[in-house]
Amino acid sequence: MIIDKNKVFLEERVPSFQEIDQVLSPQRAFQEAARCLFCYDAPCSKECPAGIDVERFIRKIKTRNFEGAIKVIREANPFGAICARVCPVEQLCEKACIRNNAESSIAIGALQRFITDQELARGIKPFIFQEKKDKSVAIIGAGPSGLAGARELAQNGYKVVVFESKSKPGGLTRHGIPRYRLPEEIFQKEIDAIAGYVEIKPDTEVGKDISWQSLLDAYDAILIACGLKKTITMNIMGEELDGIILSDAFLSRLNSGERLNFQGKRIAVIGGGNTAMDCASSAIRLGSEKVMVIYRRSKAEMPAWKREYELAREEGVEFSWLTLPHKFKGKQQVEKMECIKMRLGETDESGRRSPAPIPGSEFAIPVDIIIEALGQKADEELINMFGIRNEKGLIIVEEETGQTSNPKIFAAGDILNGGKTVVEAVKEGKEAARGIHAFLS
């Protein structure tokens, strides 16, 4: 694919946090757009969760109508530049491309990045807003789903107030995605374009700094888009030792500008998802002597996207499959990780073969730092405070509207789906906003 030929060379990117994928030149963008067959039924557009008319924006690039192309994207997705970098296009729009039947698919993600970068350089144009209404909506969480919903509601004339527990808005885009995948200036420009039309209250945690009941009393509707608040841990002996870091804290510290001293150290990353790959590739960039990903299943069961795994492997990350840590050891600082080998058995509820330990296969791995990247889970206590139906903290809603068991409360994003992609968060934020609009109308 054209995007694969446009990456920063390995020797340049590994010592830094330079963005990996580089923007296409206008000539290459025109050439790629010209490969599009402009299918009548446009299967690529059907596979975009945010609802971007892919065929239409590529056609406009082909005819040099940049203003028209960006308008098509912005109408559907306020985070078009972000999603162009972090969306799993190979599993969505590009996978559906008819060109896949004979050759490589159209590089839709690269073309979307090309056109949104053109716009960001000039400045995002103001959105079109309807006449202001006398009703207000509170949104809990200033991540992709909350802000996508905020834009949709503000465009419909509602007063929108977004409550964010952290000091700056952005959620996952700010705190959980490394800068070599998503530079800060990119997401900040798209956030600023929304923040100009809604009120964002940072450092305000609902249930602590402001009560649930006060929101229910003060606003006509509420959208819960607070994400998953708790990090899953190994919960094994030795977890209190120095040198053991949780993935969300690690990435957040990096993204805030802190450069941890990993020079010459042996790093183990526990987990097999995209966050584990991000942590491992980041550790490589911090000068680690050796970085290992430890995963209890095989490569075939690993949930990380193929491109994330291949980037990590290309950059020197090692992988230990069918391996489960069961004890961390050291005096005050972690020194080694005791593990046991696993074998795969029957398929479990996740659709993957379940791992089971092999008796007598214990062994130790010497380490200096361990990063636990096992994922996140919902804060059940937080959601139960609102008195709405949920299953282990994940809110249950009407699929089309995002409405909860309390008609006044809606939900979107990770607190609903358990943690998926930015583009799906955008989709759910928009759907919930439309559900609120219908409810308030």
DRENDOLO-379449 format. One record per residue (C-alpha): residue in one letter; x, y, z. Coordinates in pm, whole numbers, plus 50000, padded with zeros to 5 digits. Example, Ala and Ser with C-alpha at 12.3 -4.5 7.8 and 13.67 -1.06 7.14 Angstrom:
2
+----+-------+-------+-------+
! aa !     u !     v !     w !
+----+-------+-------+-------+
!  A ! 51230 ! 49550 ! 50780 !
!  S ! 51367 ! 49894 ! 50714 !
+----+-------+-------+-------+
end
This chain:
441
+----+-------+-------+-------+
! aa !     u !     v !     w !
+----+-------+-------+-------+
!  M ! 50000 ! 50000 ! 50000 !
!  I ! 50108 ! 50356 ! 49938 !
!  I ! 50111 ! 50440 ! 50308 !
!  D ! 50364 ! 50165 ! 50380 !
!  K ! 50616 ! 50339 ! 50153 !
!  N ! 50577 ! 50661 ! 50344 !
!  K ! 50699 ! 50571 ! 50693 !
!  V ! 50989 ! 50726 ! 50879 !
!  F ! 51287 ! 50492 ! 50850 !
!  L ! 51347 ! 50263 ! 51146 !
!  E ! 51684 ! 50413 ! 51241 !
!  E ! 51527 ! 50760 ! 51253 !
!  R ! 51215 ! 50684 ! 51453 !
!  V ! 51333 ! 50442 ! 51722 !
!  P ! 51556 ! 50695 ! 51909 !
!  S ! 51271 ! 50948 ! 51916 !
!  F ! 50896 ! 50993 ! 51943 !
!  Q ! 50876 ! 51122 ! 51585 !
!  E ! 50548 ! 51040 ! 51412 !
!  I ! 50580 ! 50718 ! 51213 !
!  D ! 50348 ! 50776 ! 50918 !
!  Q ! 50422 ! 51084 ! 50711 !
!  V ! 50165 ! 51286 ! 50517 !
!  L ! 50129 ! 51216 ! 50146 !
!  S ! 50246 ! 51475 ! 49897 !
!  P ! 49970 ! 51630 ! 49681 !
!  Q ! 50097 ! 51438 ! 49379 !
!  R ! 50083 ! 51103 ! 49559 !
!  A ! 49742 ! 51188 ! 49703 !
!  F ! 49606 ! 51265 ! 49355 !
!  Q ! 49753 ! 50940 ! 49221 !
!  E ! 49598 ! 50738 ! 49502 !
!  A ! 49259 ! 50909 ! 49467 !
!  A ! 49268 ! 50833 ! 49094 !
!  R ! 49290 ! 50459 ! 49174 !
!  C ! 48944 ! 50472 ! 49336 !
!  L ! 48669 ! 50303 ! 49132 !
!  F ! 48401 ! 50525 ! 49292 !
!  C ! 48174 ! 50227 ! 49342 !
!  Y ! 47802 ! 50293 ! 49319 !
!  D ! 47731 ! 50116 ! 49649 !
!  A ! 48059 ! 50237 ! 49813 !
!  P ! 48121 ! 49948 ! 50057 !
!  C ! 48402 ! 50151 ! 50216 !
!  S ! 48154 ! 50417 ! 50330 !
!  K ! 47927 ! 50154 ! 50484 !
!  E ! 48215 ! 50031 ! 50700 !
!  C ! 48300 ! 50372 ! 50848 !
!  P ! 48150 ! 50383 ! 51201 !
!  A ! 48154 ! 50764 ! 51199 !
!  G ! 47950 ! 50769 ! 50877 !
!  I ! 48202 ! 50946 ! 50650 !
!  D ! 48105 ! 50930 ! 50282 !
!  V ! 48444 ! 50792 ! 50178 !
!  E ! 48376 ! 50769 ! 49805 !
!  R ! 48260 ! 51131 ! 49801 !
!  F ! 48560 ! 51281 ! 49977 !
!  I ! 48806 ! 51084 ! 49763 !
!  R ! 48627 ! 51198 ! 49447 !
!  K ! 48669 ! 51558 ! 49562 !
!  I ! 49042 ! 51504 ! 49624 !
!  K ! 49073 ! 51368 ! 49271 !
!  T ! 48918 ! 51688 ! 49131 !
!  R ! 49137 ! 51907 ! 49360 !
!  N ! 48832 ! 52023 ! 49557 !
!  F ! 49000 ! 52027 ! 49897 !
!  E ! 48736 ! 52246 ! 50063 !
!  G ! 48464 ! 52006 ! 49951 !
!  A ! 48660 ! 51701 ! 50068 !
!  I ! 48716 ! 51836 ! 50418 !
!  K ! 48353 ! 51941 ! 50444 !
!  V ! 48244 ! 51582 ! 50375 !
!  I ! 48471 ! 51455 ! 50654 !
!  R ! 48386 ! 51725 ! 50907 !
!  E ! 48012 ! 51682 ! 50863 !
!  A ! 48048 ! 51326 ! 50988 !
!  N ! 48350 ! 51328 ! 51217 !
!  P ! 48484 ! 51618 ! 51428 !
!  F ! 48798 ! 51412 ! 51488 !
!  G ! 48885 ! 51337 ! 51126 !
!  A ! 49258 ! 51408 ! 51167 !
!  I ! 49280 ! 51196 ! 51483 !
!  C ! 49096 ! 50902 ! 51328 !
!  A ! 49310 ! 50925 ! 51014 !
!  R ! 49603 ! 50830 ! 51238 !
!  V ! 49458 ! 50587 ! 51492 !
!  C ! 49157 ! 50428 ! 51320 !
!  P ! 49198 ! 50056 ! 51227 !
!  V ! 49124 ! 50128 ! 50859 !
!  E ! 49260 ! 49788 ! 50754 !
!  Q ! 48973 ! 49628 ! 50946 !
!  L ! 48704 ! 49873 ! 50833 !
!  C ! 48691 ! 50093 ! 50521 !
!  E ! 49008 ! 49965 ! 50354 !
!  K ! 48912 ! 49603 ! 50416 !
!  A ! 48582 ! 49665 ! 50236 !
!  C ! 48753 ! 49831 ! 49936 !
!  I ! 48675 ! 49651 ! 49609 !
!  R ! 49038 ! 49694 ! 49505 !
!  N ! 49128 ! 49433 ! 49768 !
!  N ! 48999 ! 49164 ! 49532 !
!  A ! 49278 ! 49222 ! 49279 !
!  E ! 49546 ! 49437 ! 49442 !
!  S ! 49593 ! 49665 ! 49742 !
!  S ! 49302 ! 49870 ! 49873 !
!  I ! 49284 ! 50245 ! 49836 !
!  A ! 49488 ! 50409 ! 50115 !
!  I ! 49179 ! 50573 ! 50265 !
!  G ! 49340 ! 50655 ! 50598 !
!  A ! 49637 ! 50822 ! 50428 !
!  L ! 49405 ! 51026 ! 50204 !
!  Q ! 49195 ! 51134 ! 50502 !
!  R ! 49510 ! 51241 ! 50682 !
!  F ! 49629 ! 51431 ! 50374 !
!  I ! 49312 ! 51636 ! 50348 !
!  T ! 49265 ! 51698 ! 50721 !
!  D ! 49629 ! 51805 ! 50756 !
!  Q ! 49567 ! 52054 ! 50475 !
!  E ! 49281 ! 52197 ! 50679 !
!  L ! 49468 ! 52201 ! 51011 !
!  A ! 49743 ! 52406 ! 50850 !
!  R ! 49485 ! 52672 ! 50752 !
!  G ! 49263 ! 52642 ! 51060 !
!  I ! 48939 ! 52450 ! 51112 !
!  K ! 48641 ! 52647 ! 50987 !
!  P ! 48364 ! 52729 ! 51238 !
!  F ! 48082 ! 52479 ! 51256 !
!  I ! 47727 ! 52579 ! 51158 !
!  F ! 47495 ! 52614 ! 51459 !
!  Q ! 47118 ! 52636 ! 51489 !
!  E ! 46933 ! 52895 ! 51695 !
!  K ! 47001 ! 52855 ! 52067 !
!  K ! 46748 ! 52660 ! 52272 !
!  D ! 46652 ! 52711 ! 52635 !
!  K ! 46758 ! 52359 ! 52735 !
!  S ! 47093 ! 52238 ! 52865 !
!  V ! 47286 ! 51910 ! 52865 !
!  A ! 47562 ! 51794 ! 53100 !
!  I ! 47828 ! 51564 ! 52959 !
!  I ! 48050 ! 51361 ! 53189 !
!  G ! 48387 ! 51304 ! 53026 !
!  A ! 48578 ! 51509 ! 52767 !
!  G ! 48707 ! 51219 ! 52560 !
!  P ! 48619 ! 51144 ! 52195 !
!  S ! 48263 ! 51024 ! 52266 !
!  G ! 48181 ! 51308 ! 52505 !
!  L ! 48321 ! 51579 ! 52277 !
!  A ! 48163 ! 51430 ! 51963 !
!  G ! 47830 ! 51435 ! 52144 !
!  A ! 47901 ! 51789 ! 52267 !
!  R ! 47954 ! 51918 ! 51914 !
!  E ! 47638 ! 51752 ! 51788 !
!  L ! 47429 ! 51898 ! 52070 !
!  A ! 47584 ! 52246 ! 52042 !
!  Q ! 47512 ! 52247 ! 51669 !
!  N ! 47149 ! 52181 ! 51755 !
!  G ! 47142 ! 52487 ! 51980 !
!  Y ! 47168 ! 52333 ! 52327 !
!  K ! 47380 ! 52474 ! 52606 !
!  V ! 47643 ! 52208 ! 52673 !
!  V ! 47863 ! 52179 ! 52981 !
!  V ! 48131 ! 51907 ! 52985 !
!  F ! 48268 ! 51787 ! 53319 !
!  E ! 48620 ! 51641 ! 53297 !
!  S ! 48799 ! 51483 ! 53595 !
!  K ! 49148 ! 51552 ! 53456 !
!  S ! 49313 ! 51890 ! 53410 !
!  K ! 49284 ! 51889 ! 53030 !
!  P ! 49023 ! 51748 ! 52788 !
!  G ! 49097 ! 51473 ! 52538 !
!  G ! 49058 ! 51147 ! 52726 !
!  L ! 49230 ! 50859 ! 52548 !
!  T ! 49364 ! 51084 ! 52271 !
!  R ! 49558 ! 51291 ! 52523 !
!  H ! 49657 ! 51039 ! 52788 !
!  G ! 49659 ! 50696 ! 52624 !
!  I ! 49800 ! 50718 ! 52270 !
!  P ! 50178 ! 50770 ! 52227 !
!  R ! 50292 ! 51083 ! 52047 !
!  Y ! 50462 ! 50884 ! 51769 !
!  R ! 50111 ! 50774 ! 51671 !
!  L ! 49923 ! 51094 ! 51752 !
!  P ! 50112 ! 51424 ! 51800 !
!  E ! 49965 ! 51658 ! 52060 !
!  E ! 49916 ! 51950 ! 51820 !
!  I ! 49685 ! 51737 ! 51604 !
!  F ! 49431 ! 51641 ! 51868 !
!  Q ! 49458 ! 51978 ! 52040 !
!  K ! 49345 ! 52162 ! 51726 !
!  E ! 49042 ! 51937 ! 51687 !
!  I ! 48953 ! 51967 ! 52055 !
!  D ! 48989 ! 52345 ! 52042 !
!  A ! 48748 ! 52359 ! 51749 !
!  I ! 48479 ! 52209 ! 51976 !
!  A ! 48583 ! 52378 ! 52301 !
!  G ! 48507 ! 52717 ! 52149 !
!  Y ! 48134 ! 52637 ! 52148 !
!  V ! 48083 ! 52440 ! 52470 !
!  E ! 48184 ! 52493 ! 52832 !
!  I ! 48442 ! 52247 ! 52961 !
!  K ! 48497 ! 52223 ! 53339 !
!  P ! 48833 ! 52050 ! 53403 !
!  D ! 48942 ! 51903 ! 53738 !
!  T ! 48578 ! 51828 ! 53817 !
!  E ! 48504 ! 51470 ! 53912 !
!  V ! 48136 ! 51385 ! 53926 !
!  G ! 48054 ! 51212 ! 54251 !
!  K ! 48339 ! 51389 ! 54428 !
!  D ! 48364 ! 51756 ! 54323 !
!  I ! 48002 ! 51776 ! 54212 !
!  S ! 47714 ! 51543 ! 54300 !
!  W ! 47515 ! 51328 ! 54061 !
!  Q ! 47194 ! 51468 ! 54202 !
!  S ! 47294 ! 51827 ! 54134 !
!  L ! 47344 ! 51740 ! 53767 !
!  L ! 47007 ! 51567 ! 53751 !
!  D ! 46843 ! 51872 ! 53905 !
!  A ! 47025 ! 52136 ! 53697 !
!  Y ! 47023 ! 51988 ! 53345 !
!  D ! 46754 ! 51867 ! 53108 !
!  A ! 46959 ! 51564 ! 53003 !
!  I ! 47290 ! 51397 ! 53090 !
!  L ! 47535 ! 51209 ! 52868 !
!  I ! 47773 ! 50976 ! 53051 !
!  A ! 48094 ! 50937 ! 52849 !
!  C ! 48347 ! 50896 ! 53128 !
!  G ! 48528 ! 50590 ! 52993 !
!  L ! 48669 ! 50307 ! 53199 !
!  K ! 48810 ! 50438 ! 53524 !
!  K ! 48987 ! 50138 ! 53676 !
!  T ! 49303 ! 49963 ! 53556 !
!  I ! 49318 ! 49582 ! 53571 !
!  T ! 49621 ! 49449 ! 53762 !
!  M ! 49784 ! 49107 ! 53794 !
!  N ! 49701 ! 49095 ! 54167 !
!  I ! 49993 ! 48863 ! 54244 !
!  M ! 50270 ! 48849 ! 54501 !
!  G ! 50532 ! 49125 ! 54472 !
!  E ! 50310 ! 49374 ! 54291 !
!  E ! 50398 ! 49640 ! 54550 !
!  L ! 50767 ! 49643 ! 54449 !
!  D ! 50924 ! 49951 ! 54294 !
!  G ! 50960 ! 49935 ! 53917 !
!  I ! 50611 ! 49798 ! 53851 !
!  I ! 50405 ! 50046 ! 53651 !
!  L ! 50048 ! 50039 ! 53522 !
!  S ! 50015 ! 50109 ! 53148 !
!  D ! 49776 ! 50403 ! 53180 !
!  A ! 50007 ! 50579 ! 53427 !
!  F ! 50311 ! 50504 ! 53209 !
!  L ! 50159 ! 50645 ! 52888 !
!  S ! 50007 ! 50942 ! 53068 !
!  R ! 50344 ! 51036 ! 53217 !
!  L ! 50511 ! 51009 ! 52877 !
!  N ! 50243 ! 51215 ! 52707 !
!  S ! 50273 ! 51485 ! 52971 !
!  G ! 50635 ! 51532 ! 52865 !
!  E ! 50812 ! 51324 ! 53129 !
!  R ! 51098 ! 51111 ! 52999 !
!  L ! 51148 ! 50809 ! 53220 !
!  N ! 51498 ! 50671 ! 53265 !
!  F ! 51480 ! 50337 ! 53084 !
!  Q ! 51833 ! 50361 ! 52942 !
!  G ! 51995 ! 50017 ! 52942 !
!  K ! 51713 ! 49855 ! 53140 !
!  R ! 51529 ! 49527 ! 53083 !
!  I ! 51157 ! 49589 ! 53040 !
!  A ! 50872 ! 49338 ! 53052 !
!  V ! 50529 ! 49442 ! 52924 !
!  I ! 50248 ! 49211 ! 53032 !
!  G ! 49953 ! 49193 ! 52792 !
!  G ! 49867 ! 49136 ! 52428 !
!  G ! 49654 ! 49433 ! 52323 !
!  N ! 49729 ! 49758 ! 52143 !
!  T ! 49816 ! 49927 ! 52473 !
!  A ! 50082 ! 49663 ! 52536 !
!  M ! 50228 ! 49732 ! 52191 !
!  D ! 50226 ! 50107 ! 52261 !
!  C ! 50404 ! 50056 ! 52592 !
!  A ! 50664 ! 49823 ! 52438 !
!  S ! 50741 ! 50054 ! 52144 !
!  S ! 50759 ! 50351 ! 52382 !
!  A ! 51003 ! 50161 ! 52605 !
!  I ! 51222 ! 50096 ! 52300 !
!  R ! 51224 ! 50471 ! 52232 !
!  L ! 51333 ! 50539 ! 52590 !
!  G ! 51659 ! 50351 ! 52531 !
!  S ! 51580 ! 50018 ! 52697 !
!  E ! 51837 ! 49742 ! 52653 !
!  K ! 51567 ! 49478 ! 52606 !
!  V ! 51188 ! 49493 ! 52580 !
!  M ! 50975 ! 49179 ! 52607 !
!  V ! 50600 ! 49140 ! 52568 !
!  I ! 50469 ! 48861 ! 52790 !
!  Y ! 50137 ! 48712 ! 52682 !
!  R ! 49954 ! 48412 ! 52825 !
!  R ! 49802 ! 48305 ! 52493 !
!  S ! 49956 ! 48253 ! 52149 !
!  K ! 50010 ! 48510 ! 51875 !
!  A ! 49689 ! 48392 ! 51706 !
!  E ! 49480 ! 48492 ! 52009 !
!  M ! 49652 ! 48827 ! 52061 !
!  P ! 49396 ! 49114 ! 52039 !
!  A ! 49650 ! 49375 ! 51919 !
!  W ! 49605 ! 49493 ! 51561 !
!  K ! 49842 ! 49336 ! 51310 !
!  R ! 50009 ! 49668 ! 51221 !
!  E ! 50074 ! 49748 ! 51589 !
!  Y ! 50233 ! 49409 ! 51648 !
!  E ! 50445 ! 49433 ! 51331 !
!  L ! 50571 ! 49780 ! 51421 !
!  A ! 50673 ! 49664 ! 51768 !
!  R ! 50848 ! 49355 ! 51632 !
!  E ! 51023 ! 49560 ! 51362 !
!  E ! 51153 ! 49799 ! 51627 !
!  G ! 51312 ! 49519 ! 51830 !
!  V ! 51045 ! 49413 ! 52078 !
!  E ! 51067 ! 49043 ! 52172 !
!  F ! 50762 ! 48827 ! 52240 !
!  S ! 50715 ! 48547 ! 52489 !
!  W ! 50397 ! 48358 ! 52402 !
!  L ! 50203 ! 48120 ! 52626 !
!  T ! 50369 ! 48268 ! 52933 !
!  L ! 50199 ! 48378 ! 53255 !
!  P ! 50377 ! 48568 ! 53535 !
!  H ! 50269 ! 48445 ! 53877 !
!  K ! 50513 ! 48620 ! 54113 !
!  F ! 50732 ! 48933 ! 54112 !
!  K ! 51049 ! 48913 ! 54320 !
!  G ! 51307 ! 49158 ! 54452 !
!  K ! 51411 ! 49334 ! 54773 !
!  Q ! 51262 ! 49680 ! 54723 !
!  Q ! 51301 ! 49708 ! 54346 !
!  V ! 51168 ! 49434 ! 54121 !
!  E ! 51451 ! 49208 ! 53999 !
!  K ! 51284 ! 48914 ! 53834 !
!  M ! 50951 ! 48777 ! 53726 !
!  E ! 50861 ! 48415 ! 53794 !
!  C ! 50649 ! 48266 ! 53517 !
!  I ! 50485 ! 47946 ! 53409 !
!  K ! 50429 ! 47816 ! 53057 !
!  M ! 50074 ! 47776 ! 52934 !
!  R ! 49888 ! 47548 ! 52694 !
!  L ! 49567 ! 47634 ! 52509 !
!  G ! 49249 ! 47442 ! 52574 !
!  E ! 48886 ! 47484 ! 52473 !
!  T ! 48737 ! 47806 ! 52340 !
!  D ! 48609 ! 48035 ! 52615 !
!  E ! 48346 ! 48312 ! 52619 !
!  S ! 48588 ! 48554 ! 52449 !
!  G ! 48592 ! 48331 ! 52141 !
!  R ! 48956 ! 48238 ! 52199 !
!  R ! 49116 ! 47920 ! 52329 !
!  S ! 49158 ! 47942 ! 52705 !
!  P ! 49510 ! 47913 ! 52852 !
!  A ! 49596 ! 47665 ! 53128 !
!  P ! 49928 ! 47630 ! 53317 !
!  I ! 50165 ! 47343 ! 53243 !
!  P ! 50275 ! 47186 ! 53576 !
!  G ! 50650 ! 47192 ! 53633 !
!  S ! 50722 ! 47452 ! 53362 !
!  E ! 50811 ! 47739 ! 53596 !
!  F ! 51102 ! 47966 ! 53502 !
!  A ! 51229 ! 48318 ! 53586 !
!  I ! 51295 ! 48623 ! 53371 !
!  P ! 51532 ! 48893 ! 53502 !
!  V ! 51375 ! 49241 ! 53471 !
!  D ! 51430 ! 49599 ! 53587 !
!  I ! 51084 ! 49738 ! 53510 !
!  I ! 50746 ! 49572 ! 53454 !
!  I ! 50458 ! 49747 ! 53278 !
!  E ! 50118 ! 49589 ! 53334 !
!  A ! 49903 ! 49644 ! 53024 !
!  L ! 49603 ! 49425 ! 53098 !
!  G ! 49332 ! 49674 ! 53008 !
!  Q ! 49077 ! 49871 ! 53204 !
!  K ! 48737 ! 49808 ! 53358 !
!  A ! 48441 ! 50015 ! 53462 !
!  D ! 48403 ! 50174 ! 53803 !
!  E ! 48089 ! 49993 ! 53916 !
!  E ! 48049 ! 50207 ! 54227 !
!  L ! 48053 ! 50522 ! 54015 !
!  I ! 47782 ! 50399 ! 53780 !
!  N ! 47569 ! 50251 ! 54058 !
!  M ! 47550 ! 50596 ! 54214 !
!  F ! 47339 ! 50702 ! 53918 !
!  G ! 47092 ! 50416 ! 53970 !
!  I ! 47083 ! 50303 ! 53606 !
!  R ! 47088 ! 49951 ! 53464 !
!  N ! 47436 ! 49814 ! 53405 !
!  E ! 47624 ! 49489 ! 53381 !
!  K ! 47948 ! 49491 ! 53582 !
!  G ! 47965 ! 49867 ! 53544 !
!  L ! 47902 ! 49875 ! 53169 !
!  I ! 47587 ! 50077 ! 53110 !
!  I ! 47294 ! 49912 ! 52929 !
!  V ! 47127 ! 50140 ! 52673 !
!  E ! 46884 ! 50139 ! 52385 !
!  E ! 47104 ! 50063 ! 52086 !
!  E ! 46983 ! 50337 ! 51851 !
!  T ! 46957 ! 50623 ! 52101 !
!  G ! 47202 ! 50554 ! 52384 !
!  Q ! 46922 ! 50607 ! 52634 !
!  T ! 46958 ! 50432 ! 52972 !
!  S ! 46695 ! 50298 ! 53210 !
!  N ! 46657 ! 50657 ! 53333 !
!  P ! 46504 ! 50843 ! 53033 !
!  K ! 46697 ! 51158 ! 53120 !
!  I ! 47036 ! 50985 ! 53113 !
!  F ! 47225 ! 50867 ! 52804 !
!  A ! 47563 ! 50696 ! 52762 !
!  A ! 47833 ! 50654 ! 52498 !
!  G ! 48189 ! 50531 ! 52450 !
!  D ! 48396 ! 50289 ! 52656 !
!  I ! 48158 ! 50293 ! 52953 !
!  L ! 47908 ! 50141 ! 52714 !
!  N ! 48116 ! 49916 ! 52488 !
!  G ! 48394 ! 49808 ! 52725 !
!  G ! 48673 ! 49983 ! 52537 !
!  K ! 48686 ! 49993 ! 52159 !
!  T ! 48821 ! 50245 ! 51906 !
!  V ! 48818 ! 50625 ! 51883 !
!  V ! 48600 ! 50612 ! 51572 !
!  E ! 48342 ! 50393 ! 51748 !
!  A ! 48344 ! 50635 ! 52041 !
!  V ! 48270 ! 50917 ! 51795 !
!  K ! 47984 ! 50717 ! 51646 !
!  E ! 47828 ! 50645 ! 51986 !
!  G ! 47870 ! 51003 ! 52103 !
!  K ! 47685 ! 51127 ! 51794 !
!  E ! 47410 ! 50866 ! 51831 !
!  A ! 47355 ! 50953 ! 52197 !
!  A ! 47345 ! 51325 ! 52112 !
!  R ! 47077 ! 51258 ! 51852 !
!  G ! 46890 ! 51049 ! 52108 !
!  I ! 46905 ! 51342 ! 52351 !
!  H ! 46785 ! 51582 ! 52081 !
!  A ! 46486 ! 51357 ! 52008 !
!  F ! 46413 ! 51324 ! 52382 !
!  L ! 46427 ! 51700 ! 52444 !
!  S ! 46225 ! 51780 ! 52133 !
+----+-------+-------+-------+
end
